[in-house]
Amino acid sequence: MSCAEGTVCGPGRVCVAGACVTRDRDALPSPGRDVGAADALPLDRGQPEDLGARDAVADRGGADLGPDAAGSDVGVDGGRPDQGLPADQGAGDCEPGRVEDCGITRGRCRAGRRICSDAAVWGPCMGEVGPEPEVCNGADDDCNGVVDDGFQVGEACDGLGTCGAGTLECASPVITRCSTEPGGTRAQDRAERCDGEDDDCDGRVDEDFAVGQACQAACGAGVRECGPGGFARCSTELEGSQGAEGPEICDGRDQDCDGQVDEGFDVGGACQGTGACGAGVWACGPGGRQCSSDPGGADDASTPEQCDGQDNDCDGRTDEGFAVGVACRAPGACGAGTRECGPAGDLICDVGPGGSRSRVAPERCDGLDNDCDGQVDEGLGLGDACGAVGLCPAGRLECGPDETVICDTRPGGSRDASAAERCNGLDDDCDGEVDEALDAGEVCGGDVCGPDLPTLTVDAGRTGDTRGLADDHAGSACVPEATGPDQVLRFQAQAGEHVVGVAPLSADFDPVFWVARGCDTLNQCTASLGSGRVQAGRPKARRGVLAAGEHVVVVDGRDAAGGAYALSLRPFSAGETCARAVALPLPGRLVGTLDGRANDHAGQRCPIGLLTTGADQAVRFELAAAATVRVRLTPDTSWMPTVYVVRDCAQVDNTCAGSARANAPGQILDFTAELAAGTWYVVVERPSAQQAGGEFLLELSPE
């Protein structure tokens, strides 16, 4: 019958390997044998009471069974104990009824027992627990003497997030974890907070707090972020990273971002303004809370302080700054007096403007402060530029002998350049009229080519007018069409190349010109110096080589009306570079051409974005004081000019003070430049070397 280990089966019987057997003293082990506790009991040589179950058990092996009852090792077959005969005895060698241990007790494995049958053959190992595949459970499942081998249990590890250092341990039969992670033996996880840390050690940071998403707070739109205490907030909230909050001030805004505006300032409550300002209500102003009737308030009742015994300006003081009766001195010619209250409530000197003993007089050009305003000869424009008139060049305004303002280069000026009027086609006396007060009917001013022709100076320019003159000359070999009234001028030239240019001063006048050796060869054009281009309102200019000696230039037109014109006659070398720039007065005119000239100057930011690579000509002018100068360039219709004003032609971009460029052929350029005192240059350019054309009229004038 079956039994449990340690129970008594009955008289003379014992429980061995789960079966009751007869006790046999002859079966006791010999001294020195180690067969286990069961072998110490004598066995009945007869059949056990129930051996059928044991005989049905198949052989079971073990990984390491250790020594058998005879002290020899039992063999290993696939990790299971060998249930065959012990190594030192063959079949029928065991004593029937003998019981001994079998298998091993290690890890989860437990040894069993076997019984020698009546046929002297060992039976199966009964009650043995064999090895299993190793899993992570803190046990030696495969009975190899190593617990949880292959799982690195006990090695150092660093937990996720804030869980810190620990050791690897089993989380399930097949998974390990760091002991500091959630569920570990030393778990350090905690509830997730909004703090930029993985507090719950799940591999995510600040989950469920919507960090970075758009939000709206009292201080405006922002993004969600972590704030103190581990809670999320809008970045524009109080003390947020974009928070603009501050102490609430009285200004119509919510500085402390609490959803209220100007709380605590009693806005709208009654108040009494300072001084004469009277009753009002509390309101918020630029300086904080103020009574609405005080200075700067919505109902501002303040007025400038007057000398009247009241606090007119509501600053808490009365008639401050008014030293009535104290000695004073009025500006300029008004002299000494005493302080008094003026008609407007201000303190004045009684001899000055508005005073009871005023000595003010109209300002005169006499070097005195006649109107007692602290300025001398103000408003008279003294020192300003004045333009050339007739033979008188440009100059500066100054006081004349009769205390009136005059130009210093004109009659009565300190640099008077006028002369008696003569019949020469010039304004000799600088009064704006040419050949005035001459005998009636006298022909004057170059109407007929002859000995009385007016003289033109080389390297200078002049203006003229053919209206009212006769058509005495029908043209030349190079300018056949000259049907309008004409004027002839004489000049002396040095041998060399010259430029002659004529520009109309009205849009409907189409002048032509030519140069001849003298009146006897008037129709023979010299050195092709003549213009026949049909182009009303546009300049004409030519260059050519002249022999030394006297020449004449004829200014004519294509219609019977005639018109006013500007004429320039200069050596070709003039204006080739800034070092040889043409000097012009202000106002001044130059009629010229870029034909044959080199590219000596270039700008990129002057004009902005344009690197000029074409021919250029330079003009120089002087400013005694800072002034606004107008620049006007009229080209012929065949090209697109650029023009700029610079302080230094070697550093065009760095000293550019003004510029313009045309976007279409023939476009007129007109601009002003604010200039400091000193020397300035105007450069006229073709923007590229491939562009043809280049005749122009340049006009400079102070604004």
C-alpha positions in Angstrom: 0.0 0.0 0.0 1.1 3.6 -0.5 2.4 5.6 2.3 4.0 9.0 3.3 7.6 9.3 4.3 8.1 8.8 8.0 4.8 7.0 8.7 4.6 3.5 10.3 3.0 1.0 8.0 2.5 -1.7 10.8 4.4 -4.1 12.8 7.6 -5.2 11.0 6.9 -2.8 8.1 8.3 0.5 7.0 7.4 3.2 4.4 10.1 3.3 1.7 9.8 5.4 -1.5 6.0 5.8 -0.9 5.4 2.0 -0.3 5.1 -0.1 2.8 7.7 -2.9 2.8 8.7 -5.7 5.3 11.5 -4.8 7.6 14.5 -7.2 7.2 17.4 -6.9 9.5 19.6 -8.8 7.1 19.3 -6.0 4.7 20.9 -3.4 6.9 23.9 -1.8 5.3 27.4 -2.9 6.2 29.6 -0.6 8.1 31.0 2.2 5.9 28.2 2.2 3.3 26.2 5.4 2.8 22.9 4.5 1.3 20.6 7.2 2.8 18.2 7.0 5.7 16.0 4.5 4.0 18.8 1.9 3.6 19.3 2.0 7.4 16.0 0.1 7.7 15.9 -3.7 7.1 13.7 -4.7 4.3 11.4 -7.7 3.9 12.8 -9.9 1.2 9.3 -10.7 0.2 7.4 -8.6 -2.3 6.4 -5.1 -1.2 2.8 -4.6 -0.5 2.4 -2.4 -3.6 5.2 -2.5 -6.1 3.0 -2.3 -9.2 3.0 1.5 -9.2 6.8 1.6 -8.8 7.4 -0.9 -11.5 5.3 1.3 -13.9 7.6 4.3 -13.5 10.1 4.9 -16.3 13.8 5.5 -15.7 14.4 9.1 -14.7 17.7 10.8 -14.9 19.3 13.8 -13.1 21.9 16.3 -13.9 24.2 15.1 -11.2 23.2 12.3 -8.8 26.3 12.2 -6.7 27.7 9.0 -5.2 25.5 5.9 -5.0 25.1 3.6 -2.0 28.4 1.9 -2.8 30.2 5.3 -3.1 30.6 5.3 -6.9 29.2 8.0 -9.3 26.0 7.3 -11.1 26.1 8.1 -14.8 24.3 11.1 -16.4 22.2 10.7 -19.6 20.7 14.0 -20.9 20.5 15.5 -17.5 18.5 12.6 -16.0 19.8 10.1 -13.5 20.6 6.6 -15.0 18.1 4.1 -13.6 20.2 1.1 -14.7 22.4 -0.9 -12.4 25.1 0.7 -10.3 28.4 0.8 -11.9 29.9 -1.8 -9.6 27.2 -4.5 -9.9 25.5 -6.1 -12.8 22.0 -7.5 -13.3 20.8 -9.4 -10.3 23.6 -7.9 -8.3 21.4 -5.8 -5.9 19.9 -7.4 -2.9 16.1 -7.8 -3.4 14.2 -5.4 -1.2 17.1 -3.1 -0.7 16.2 0.7 -0.8 18.6 3.6 -1.6 18.6 7.3 -2.7 18.7 8.2 -6.3 18.9 11.6 -8.2 20.3 14.8 -6.7 19.1 17.4 -4.2 20.3 20.8 -5.7 18.4 23.9 -6.6 14.8 23.0 -7.3 15.9 19.2 -7.9 15.1 16.7 -5.1 16.5 13.1 -4.9 14.2 10.1 -4.9 14.6 6.4 -3.8 14.7 3.1 -5.6 14.1 -0.5 -4.5 15.9 -3.6 -5.6 13.3 -6.0 -6.9 13.1 -9.7 -6.1 14.8 -10.2 -9.4 17.8 -8.3 -7.9 17.1 -5.4 -10.4 16.8 -1.8 -9.3 13.4 -0.2 -9.7 12.7 3.3 -10.9 13.7 6.4 -8.9 10.6 7.2 -7.0 9.7 10.8 -5.8 12.5 12.5 -7.7 12.1 16.2 -8.8 14.2 16.8 -11.9 15.6 20.0 -13.6 13.5 22.5 -15.6 14.5 25.3 -18.1 15.9 28.2 -16.1 13.5 31.2 -15.6 13.9 34.4 -13.7 12.4 33.6 -10.3 15.2 33.5 -7.7 15.7 29.7 -8.0 18.1 27.3 -9.6 15.5 25.7 -12.0 18.1 23.8 -14.1 19.9 22.6 -11.0 23.3 23.7 -12.2 24.2 25.5 -9.0 23.5 28.9 -10.4 20.4 30.9 -9.6 18.7 32.8 -12.5 21.8 32.3 -14.7 21.6 34.3 -18.0 19.5 37.1 -16.5 22.3 39.2 -15.0 20.3 39.4 -11.7 22.2 41.5 -9.2 24.2 43.6 -11.7 24.2 47.4 -11.3 21.6 49.3 -13.3 20.3 52.9 -13.7 16.5 53.2 -13.5 14.4 55.2 -16.0 13.8 58.9 -15.3 14.4 59.9 -11.7 14.5 56.3 -10.3 18.2 56.3 -10.0 20.8 53.5 -9.5 19.8 50.0 -8.4 20.4 46.3 -9.3 18.7 44.1 -11.9 16.0 41.8 -10.5 13.3 39.6 -11.9 10.1 41.3 -13.0 8.6 38.1 -14.5 9.9 34.6 -15.5 11.3 36.1 -18.6 11.9 39.9 -17.9 14.2 41.7 -15.5 13.9 45.3 -14.3 16.0 47.7 -12.3 15.1 47.4 -8.6 14.5 51.2 -8.4 11.8 51.2 -11.2 8.1 50.9 -10.6 7.2 47.6 -8.9 10.9 47.0 -7.9 12.1 46.0 -4.4 13.5 49.5 -4.0 11.1 51.4 -6.2 11.7 55.1 -6.4 8.9 56.1 -8.8 6.4 58.8 -7.8 3.4 60.5 -9.4 4.4 62.4 -12.5 4.8 66.2 -12.0 5.3 69.0 -14.5 9.0 69.6 -13.7 10.9 68.5 -16.8 11.7 65.1 -15.2 10.4 61.5 -15.7 9.1 61.2 -12.2 7.0 58.0 -12.8 10.0 56.4 -14.6 7.9 55.3 -17.7 10.3 56.8 -20.2 8.2 59.9 -20.8 8.6 63.4 -19.4 5.7 65.6 -18.3 3.2 63.6 -20.2 -0.5 64.6 -19.9 0.5 68.3 -19.1 0.3 69.5 -22.8 3.6 71.3 -22.5 4.3 73.4 -25.6 0.7 73.7 -26.7 -0.8 77.1 -27.3 -2.7 78.8 -24.4 -4.3 82.1 -23.5 -3.8 83.9 -20.2 -4.6 87.4 -18.9 -1.2 88.7 -20.1 -1.9 87.3 -23.6 -1.2 84.3 -25.8 1.6 81.9 -24.8 2.4 78.2 -24.6 1.9 75.7 -21.7 5.0 75.2 -19.6 5.9 73.8 -16.2 5.8 76.1 -13.2 6.6 75.9 -9.5 5.1 73.0 -7.5 5.1 70.7 -10.5 2.0 72.1 -12.1 1.5 73.3 -15.7 0.7 77.0 -16.4 0.5 79.3 -19.5 3.8 81.0 -20.1 2.2 84.4 -20.0 0.6 83.9 -16.6 1.9 85.5 -13.5 5.6 84.7 -13.1 5.6 82.7 -16.3 8.6 82.6 -18.6 6.9 85.1 -20.8 5.0 86.8 -18.1 4.8 90.6 -18.4 3.1 91.1 -15.1 4.2 93.7 -12.7 2.7 95.9 -10.0 -0.6 97.4 -11.1 -0.2 101.0 -12.1 -2.9 103.5 -13.1 -2.6 103.5 -16.8 -5.6 101.6 -18.3 -3.8 98.2 -18.5 -3.8 95.0 -16.4 -0.1 94.9 -15.3 -0.6 92.2 -12.7 -2.5 90.0 -15.1 -5.3 89.3 -12.7 -8.1 90.2 -15.2 -8.7 93.5 -13.6 -7.6 97.0 -14.8 -6.5 99.8 -12.5 -8.0 98.2 -9.4 -7.3 100.0 -6.2 -7.0 103.5 -7.7 -10.7 104.6 -7.3 -10.9 105.5 -10.9 -14.0 107.7 -11.5 -14.2 108.9 -7.9 -14.5 112.6 -7.1 -11.3 114.7 -6.5 -10.2 118.3 -6.3 -7.5 119.5 -8.7 -4.5 121.6 -7.6 -4.7 125.4 -7.5 -7.1 126.9 -10.0 -7.8 123.6 -11.7 -11.0 122.9 -9.6 -13.1 119.7 -9.2 -12.6 116.6 -11.3 -12.6 112.8 -11.1 -9.7 110.4 -10.5 -8.3 109.1 -13.7 -5.2 107.3 -14.9 -2.6 109.3 -16.8 0.9 109.0 -18.1 2.3 109.6 -14.6 -0.2 107.4 -12.7 -3.3 108.4 -10.9 -4.3 112.1 -11.2 -7.3 114.3 -10.9 -8.8 114.8 -14.4 -8.7 118.6 -14.0 -5.0 118.7 -13.2 -2.4 119.2 -16.0 -2.5 116.4 -18.5 -5.9 115.1 -17.4 -8.9 114.6 -19.6 -10.5 117.8 -18.1 -7.2 119.7 -17.8 -8.1 123.1 -16.4 -4.5 124.3 -16.0 -3.2 127.4 -17.9 0.3 128.7 -18.2 1.4 130.5 -15.1 0.4 134.2 -15.2 1.5 137.1 -13.1 -1.9 137.4 -11.4 -1.7 135.9 -7.9 -3.1 132.5 -8.8 -1.7 129.0 -9.3 -2.7 129.0 -13.0 -0.5 126.0 -14.0 -1.7 124.0 -11.0 1.7 123.0 -9.7 1.1 124.1 -6.2 3.0 127.3 -6.5 1.8 130.8 -7.3 3.5 133.2 -9.7 6.6 131.2 -9.5 9.5 132.6 -11.5 8.1 136.1 -11.7 10.4 138.6 -10.1 8.2 141.6 -10.4 10.1 144.9 -9.9 13.6 143.4 -10.3 16.0 145.2 -12.6 16.2 143.8 -16.1 17.8 144.4 -19.5 15.9 143.7 -22.6 17.7 142.2 -25.6 19.4 144.2 -28.3 18.7 148.0 -28.6 15.9 148.0 -26.0 18.3 148.5 -23.0 17.7 148.5 -19.2 14.3 148.4 -17.4 12.4 146.6 -14.7 10.3 143.5 -14.6 6.6 143.7 -14.8 3.6 141.6 -15.6 2.8 141.7 -19.2 -0.6 141.7 -20.9 -0.5 137.9 -21.3 0.2 137.3 -17.7 3.9 136.6 -18.2 6.8 138.6 -16.7 8.4 140.9 -19.1 11.0 143.7 -19.1 9.1 146.9 -19.3 11.3 148.3 -22.1 11.2 145.1 -24.2 8.5 143.6 -26.5 5.0 144.2 -25.0 6.3 146.3 -22.1 4.8 149.5 -20.8 7.9 151.4 -22.0 8.7 149.3 -25.0 11.6 150.4 -27.3 11.1 147.7 -29.9 11.6 148.8 -33.6 11.5 146.9 -36.9 14.6 144.9 -37.7 17.0 146.7 -40.1 20.1 145.5 -41.9 22.4 147.5 -39.6 24.2 145.0 -37.4 21.8 145.7 -34.4 19.0 143.8 -32.7 16.3 146.4 -33.5 13.3 144.2 -32.6 14.9 143.1 -29.3 14.5 139.4 -29.8 18.1 138.4 -29.1 19.0 138.0 -32.8 20.9 140.4 -35.1 19.7 141.0 -38.6 17.7 137.8 -38.5 15.4 136.8 -41.3 17.3 138.8 -43.9 19.2 135.8 -45.3 22.6 137.3 -44.7 25.4 135.0 -45.9 23.0 133.0 -48.2 24.1 132.4 -51.8 22.9 134.8 -54.4 23.0 134.0 -58.1 24.9 135.5 -60.9 23.3 138.4 -62.9 24.9 139.6 -66.1 28.6 140.1 -65.6 28.2 139.9 -61.8 29.0 136.4 -60.6 27.3 134.5 -57.8 28.0 135.9 -54.3 26.6 136.2 -50.8 23.9 138.4 -49.3 25.1 141.3 -47.2 23.9 144.6 -45.7 24.1 147.6 -48.1 24.9 151.2 -47.4 21.2 152.1 -47.1 20.5 149.3 -44.6 18.9 147.1 -47.3 20.0 143.6 -48.3 22.1 143.3 -51.5 24.3 140.7 -53.2 27.9 141.5 -52.5 29.0 141.1 -56.2 26.3 143.5 -57.6 26.2 147.3 -57.6 26.9 148.7 -54.2 28.2 145.4 -52.8 31.6 144.9 -51.2 32.7 142.9 -54.3 30.8 144.9 -56.9 31.6 143.4 -60.4 29.2 145.6 -62.4 30.2 148.0 -65.2 28.5 150.6 -67.3 26.1 149.1 -69.8 27.4 148.8 -73.3 26.0 147.6 -76.6 27.6 144.2 -76.5 24.7 141.7 -75.9 25.7 141.5 -72.2 24.1 142.7 -69.0 27.1 144.8 -68.0 25.4 146.7 -65.1 23.9 143.5 -63.6 20.3 144.8 -63.5 18.8 141.8 -65.4 18.5 143.6 -68.7 20.8 143.5 -71.8 21.7 146.5 -73.8 18.9 148.6 -72.2 18.7 152.4 -72.5 20.4 152.4 -76.0 19.3 154.7 -78.8 16.2 153.5 -80.5 16.8 151.5 -83.6 20.4 150.7 -83.0 21.4 147.2 -83.9 23.2 145.6 -81.0 24.3 142.3 -79.5 25.6 140.2 -82.4 22.6 140.5 -84.7 25.0 141.0 -87.6 28.4 139.4 -88.0 30.8 142.3 -87.9 33.4 144.2 -85.8 31.0 145.0 -82.9 30.2 141.3 -82.1 30.0 140.6 -78.3 32.9 138.6 -77.0 32.6 135.1 -75.5 35.2 133.9 -73.1 36.6 130.4 -73.5 36.3 128.2 -70.4 33.1 130.1 -69.4 29.4 130.0 -70.3 26.7 132.5 -71.0 23.1 132.8 -71.7 21.4 134.6 -74.6 18.2 135.1 -76.5 17.6 135.2 -80.2 14.0 136.5 -79.9 13.6 139.9 -81.6 16.8 139.5 -83.7 16.8 139.1 -87.5 17.5 136.0 -89.5 20.8 137.1 -91.1 22.4 133.7 -91.6 20.7 130.8 -93.3 23.1 128.0 -92.1 26.5 126.5 -92.8 27.9 123.5 -94.6 27.3 121.3 -91.5 24.0 122.9 -90.4 21.9 123.6 -93.5 18.6 124.3 -91.8 18.8 127.6 -89.8 15.6 129.6 -90.5 15.2 131.4 -87.2 16.6 134.6 -85.8 20.3 134.3 -85.0 23.1 135.7 -82.9 26.8 135.7 -83.5 29.5 135.9 -80.8 33.3 136.2 -81.1 35.9 134.2 -79.1 39.7 133.7 -79.1 40.8 130.0 -78.9 44.1 128.3 -78.1 45.0 125.5 -80.4 43.4 122.2 -79.3 40.3 120.2 -78.9 37.2 122.1 -77.6 33.6 121.4 -76.8 30.8 123.8 -77.9 27.3 123.3 -76.6 24.0 125.1 -76.9 20.9 124.2 -74.8 17.4 125.8 -75.2 15.9 127.2 -72.0 12.4 126.5 -73.1 10.8 123.2 -74.2 9.6 124.6 -77.6 12.8 126.1 -78.8 15.0 124.0 -81.2 18.3 125.8 -81.5 21.2 125.0 -83.8 24.7 126.3 -83.8 28.0 126.2 -85.7 31.6 127.5 -85.4 33.3 129.4 -88.2 36.8 130.9 -88.6 35.4 134.4 -88.9 32.7 136.5 -90.5 34.2 136.2 -94.0 33.9 132.3 -93.8 30.7 132.3 -91.8 29.1 129.5 -93.7 32.1 127.2 -93.5 31.7 124.9 -90.4 35.0 124.6 -88.6 36.1 121.1 -87.5 32.5 119.8 -87.8 31.6 121.9 -84.8 27.9 122.3 -85.5 24.6 120.7 -84.6 21.8 119.9 -86.9 19.8 117.5 -84.7 16.1 118.1 -84.8 15.2 118.1 -81.1 13.2 120.9 -79.5 14.0 121.6 -75.8 17.1 119.3 -75.8 20.8 120.3 -75.7 23.2 120.0 -78.6 27.0 119.7 -78.1 30.0 118.8 -80.3 33.7 118.5 -79.9 36.4 119.3 -82.4 39.9 120.7 -82.8 40.3 124.5 -83.2 43.3 126.4 -84.5 44.7 129.2 -82.4 43.1 132.6 -83.1 39.7 134.2 -83.5 36.5 132.2 -84.2 32.8 133.0 -84.2 29.9 130.9 -83.0 26.4 131.3 -84.6 23.3 130.4 -82.5 20.3 130.0 -84.7 17.0 128.1 -84.7 14.5 126.2 -86.9 11.6 128.6 -86.5 10.9 132.3 -86.7 10.2 132.8 -83.0 13.7 132.1 -81.6 14.3 131.7 -77.9 16.6 131.9 -74.9 19.6 129.6 -74.7 22.6 128.6 -72.6 26.0 128.3 -74.3 29.2 126.7 -73.1 32.7 126.8 -74.7 35.5 124.9 -73.0 38.6 122.9 -73.7 37.8 119.2 -74.1 40.1 118.4 -71.2 38.0 120.4 -68.7 36.0 118.0 -66.6 37.7 114.8 -67.7 38.5 113.9 -64.1 37.7 115.4 -60.7 41.2 116.8 -60.6 40.3 118.8 -63.8 36.7 119.3 -62.9 34.8 122.2 -64.6 34.3 124.9 -61.9 30.7 126.3 -61.8 29.2 129.1 -59.7 25.8 128.6 -58.0 23.6 129.0 -59.9 25.5 127.7 -62.9 25.0 125.8 -66.2 27.1 123.5 -68.3 26.3 122.3 -71.8 28.5 119.3 -72.7 28.9 115.9 -74.2 30.3 112.6 -73.0 31.4 111.7 -76.5 35.1 110.6 -76.5 35.4 110.7 -72.7 36.8 107.9 -70.5 35.3 106.1 -67.5 37.2 107.6 -64.6 34.6 107.3 -61.8 32.2 104.6 -60.8 29.4 104.2 -58.3 27.5 101.3 -57.0 25.5 102.7 -54.1 25.6 106.1 -55.8 23.2 105.6 -57.4 22.2 102.6 -55.3 22.7 99.3 -57.0 24.2 100.7 -60.2 27.9 100.1 -61.1 28.6 102.8 -63.7 31.1 101.8 -66.4 30.5 104.4 -69.1 32.0 107.7 -70.0 31.8 110.5 -67.4 32.4 114.3 -66.8 33.0 116.0 -63.5 31.9 119.5 -62.3 33.1 121.2 -59.1 31.4 123.8 -57.0 32.1 125.4 -53.6 29.8 126.0 -50.6 30.7 128.6 -48.0 28.0 127.3 -45.7 25.7 124.3 -45.5 22.9 124.5 -48.2 20.4 122.6 -50.2 21.5 122.3 -53.8 19.2 121.4 -56.7 20.6 119.3 -59.5 18.8 119.1 -62.8 20.2 117.2 -65.8 18.5 117.4 -69.3 19.9 114.8 -71.8 19.3 114.5 -75.5 16.8 111.7 -76.2 19.3 109.1 -77.3 20.6 107.9 -73.9 19.8 107.2 -70.2 22.0 109.3 -67.9 23.0 109.0 -64.3 24.2 111.8 -62.1 25.5 112.0 -58.5 26.9 114.4 -56.0 30.0 113.3 -54.0 32.6 114.8 -51.6 35.4 112.6 -52.9 35.5 111.1 -56.4 38.0 108.4 -55.3 35.4 107.2 -52.7 32.2 107.6 -54.6 30.0 105.3 -52.5 31.4 106.5 -49.1 30.8 110.2 -49.8 27.6 110.0 -51.9 25.2 112.8 -50.9 22.6 112.5 -53.6 22.0 110.7 -56.9 19.5 109.8 -59.7 19.5 107.5 -62.7 17.2 107.4 -65.7 15.0 104.5 -66.6 14.3 105.5 -70.2 16.3 107.3 -72.9 16.0 111.1 -72.6 14.5 111.1 -69.0 15.2 114.4 -67.2 16.8 113.9 -63.7 15.9 116.4 -61.0 16.8 116.1 -57.3 18.1 118.1 -54.3 20.9 117.3 -51.9 21.5 118.6 -48.4 25.2 119.5 -48.4 27.7 120.7 -45.8 30.1 123.6 -46.5 33.1 122.8 -48.6 34.0 121.4 -52.1 31.6 119.2 -53.9 31.6 117.3 -57.2 28.8 116.5 -59.6 29.5 113.6 -62.0 27.5 113.0 -65.1 27.8 109.4 -66.5 26.6 106.9 -69.0 25.8 103.8 -67.0 27.6 101.5 -69.5 30.3 101.7 -72.1 28.0 100.3 -74.8 25.4 103.0 -74.5 25.7 105.7 -77.2 24.8 109.4 -76.9 25.8 111.8 -74.2 24.8 115.4 -74.8 23.5 117.2 -71.7 22.6 120.4 -69.9 23.5 120.4 -66.2 22.0 123.1 -64.0 23.0 123.7 -60.4 21.1 126.1 -58.1 20.7 126.8 -54.4 17.3 126.1 -53.0 
